[in-house]
Amino acid sequence: MDSGTPSGPQEPRERFAAAGRIPLAVVVVDGDGLVSHWSSGARRLFGPAREDAVGRYAGDLMPVAGALADEERGVAHGMYDPDDELGPGLHARGSYPTAGVAKVSDPGRERLEVLWWAYPLVGPGPGRHLVLAADAAQFRPGSDPDGPDGTGAAHGDRTEDGSEAGRVLRITPGFALHTEFPDADVLAGRLPDILPNMGPAESTRIIAQVLELGYPVLEFSHHDRVPVTPDWGVPRRSPGAYGTTGAPAGDGTPRRRTAPRPQLDLEYGAVRERLEFLNEVSGRIGSSLDLARTIREVTSAAVPRFTDFAGTHLRAAVLAGEGFPDGPPDVTTIWHRVWVEHNDEPGRWDDTVPVGEAIAFPEHTPFFQCMVTGEPVLIPRISEEAGNRISGQFEKRDLRPLINHRSMLLVPLKARDVVLGFMVLMRRPEREPFDDMDRTTGAELAARAGLVLDNARMYTYQENVAETLQDSMLPQVPARMAGCDIATRYLPGTRLGRIGGDWFDAVKLPGSRTALVVGDVMGHGLNSAAMMGQLRTAVQTMATMEMPPAQLLRNLDDLAQRLGEQYLATCLYAVYDPIRSQVQIANAGHIPPVLVRAEDGRAEVLDVPTGAPIGVGGVAFETATVRVRPGDRLVLCTDGLVEVRGADIGDGLAALCESAAHPAASMDHACDTIIRALNTRDGRKDDVALLMARLGGIPDDDIAVYELATDPREVGRARRLVRERLLDWGLPDAVDTAELLVSELVTNAVRHARADRVGLRLVRTDALVCEVTDDEPAPATLLAAGRYDESGRGLRVVSGLAKEWGSSSSAHGKTVWFEQALTHKAANPPRGR
């Protein structure tokens, strides 16, 4: 590599211990010329990010296409100048390393001169290469020879005729045995930092080949060779190792320039390297408010650039997303080891310090000192004695093989002067131990990480509060109601803390009927959720009063207007009567329901009148009656499931019908099928509420209806009718209680009825339901009967013995009912009698 040195006798080549620190791009190319490893330095030098570079042809990304057995491809893409005297020279089939200089002439960037070194790699896979590259701009004319980088890149040189021309030295990349330099083992130890994202086995194999083929060096006019190390600093040469100056000595030989203020220069480089590290780490951490991801980012950012091992521990309250921890930690404080990152051999730390372990740290340990004082703890080198003492504080685990002879730095993770956790950082014995500057760097890293961690903790806490509020407002709908099976799904949106105003409900009504409700408050956030809670409570209350669907929505609309002008919601209210096999539906601006017919599996959108949303006011609502058959399925949902931005809602309803008609083994499977089919859109932000009811009906054999006269003697007849029916149904254990309760209800009805008839109905489902109807509209109520009162105790008996009971009134009278629990065997007798 002739670099323009004067002809004649050559000065002997000098060797220098100090390495040239250059930010390196590191790329691994497979046998097909495709990039398999792309470092962050490669991104900074050439532009593409790792995810965009891996798998692409290397010649399209960097100016060393001649290394890839298809040099023409790189020329065609304009990545380098083919006439460059130091152009690409890497040979894909060669068994020796090559180096060179190439110029990037990409139209979208400033012209870039690149120094590169390339090594052929032996196995696995043929034709692999390791490519190292650096920006040559730092050696251009104008660089300060006395500047802190100490390169001397702009000092003078002699021309070929021996004159002083102040020219820039010619600098070329080359190779040399690392044993040619003092501290060769130290230089070799720096090579593992080149491949931080590779496993120890693979990186060790590659480094062994690099050392065998030659250490990457920069040659300065063949006078000096400076080994290149993959640091994140600036090129550096040792004092006395610089090129000649323009002033010869007394004997006519050029003098050697010495580095000005070498100690200050070293300190500047060290500070600059740490600032670059902190700046890079700050850009990596905090990319998400997810607590677990933030912890991984914080821990991984330090390895291997700053440390060889990093483990992060958090207080249990922080990890659980609870409120801010109270008071300083002590020996009873439980800490969770949430992440571990290291570059040791795989599995070395797993058994002794497993991720996920909960532990309370003993008092006489450096860990306890760090978490209690909230200050960094530095142990430059853990001696055998210190390691034995620390390990002895932990029961049933031996830390000595992991900590002895290593350098340890413990830094607290704090926010608002409260310790949320701490990081354990350790360096291998062969690496420089932590010093005071490292302690300052580690403390700054922990301070930045603590702020990001606290933001993630606060977000997690607020999200937990929102989800708890949302869950508390959504009902626990039973899977089985009278004559129907029910399944529900709720998916929170992605906006404003995953909380919104969608809801569903199922309300048990007299007469073995069930009210099915789905609603959607307009808007998102806490206000919508609070409004949803108020409307849902109002619907439940009015439903139990047996209001017709249209009247219920009318009253709900009036309530919303009284609550505020911003109270707007859509609502679909349906009442299923399993005895009459019909559904009554009223709609307030909501998505229409879908009915899946059991007879032929056909799904259809029900054409029911659509009123204005709740809160608009002054709009009439209508009730539609739909005849159904046993096995039909009714599907109610909110618009978040079927609406797609930019698409017609009819397409969403058609997709809902198609997925709802799909055969399913159970109600849960049917709901899951719908969710998978319709909830796969990217960027879904709205809530989704889904309620599906299979309308099984109640067979005629399980219903008994009687008509009684308003005669006290009918009470005894009612008892006989109940006994006969229950024995016929195979429910002998329920006879005595049912006789007593029916006797009380019929007695009240006969006493208070104004007409000459009283109705009695028995219904067998999972429980026994008894209803007594008369024409007196005043509801039945419990009375505080005194010792000498002759009446008022009947409903107290019913309340004490029945599973549930109630009274509902209408314009035509009232119905008093009770539900009596049955054993599982009795509740499911053989059919077909």
Buried (B, 14 or more C-beta within 10 A) or exposed (E): BEBBBBEEEEBEEEBBEBBBBBBBBBBBBBBBBBBBBBBBBBBEBBBBEBEEBBEBBBBBBBBBBBBBBBBEBBBEBEBBBEEBEBBBBBBBEEEEBBBBBBBBBBEEEEEBBBBBBBBBBBEEEEBBBBBBBBBBEBBEEEBEBBBBBBBBBBBBBBEEEEEBEEBBBBBBBBBBEBEBBEEBEBBBBBBBBBBBEBEBEBBBBBBEBBBEBBBBBBBBBBBBBBBBBBBBBBBBBBBEBBBBBBEEEEEEEBEBBEBEEBEEBBEBBBEBBBEBBBEBBBEEBBEBBBBEBBBBBBBBBBBBBBBBBBBBBBBEBBBBBBEBBEEEBEEEBEBBBBBBBBBEEEEBBEEBBEEEEEBEBBEEBBBBBBBBEBBBBBBBBBEEEBBBEBBBBBEEEEBBEBBBBBBBBBBBBBBEEBBBBBBBBBBBEEBEBBBEEBBEBBBBBBBBBBBBBBBBBBBBBBBBBBBEBBEEBBBEBEEEBBBBBBBBBBBBBEBBBBBBBBBBBBBBBBBBBBBBBBBBBBBBBBBBBBBBBBBBEBBBEBBBBBBBBBBBBBBBBEBBBEBEEEBBBBBBBBBBBBBBBBBBBBBBBBBBBBBBBBEEEEBBBBEBBBBBBBBBEEBEBBBBEBEBEBEBBBBBBBBBBBBEEEEEEEEBBBBBBEBBBBEBEEBBEBBBBBBEBBBEEEEBEBBBBBBBBBBBBBEEEBBBEBEBEBEEEBBEBBBEBBBEBBEEBBBEEBBEBBBBBBBBBBBBBBBBBEEEEBBBBBBBBBBBBBBBBBBBEEEBEEEEBEEEEEEEEBBBEBEEBBEEBBBBBEEEBBBBBBBBBBEEEBBEBEEEE
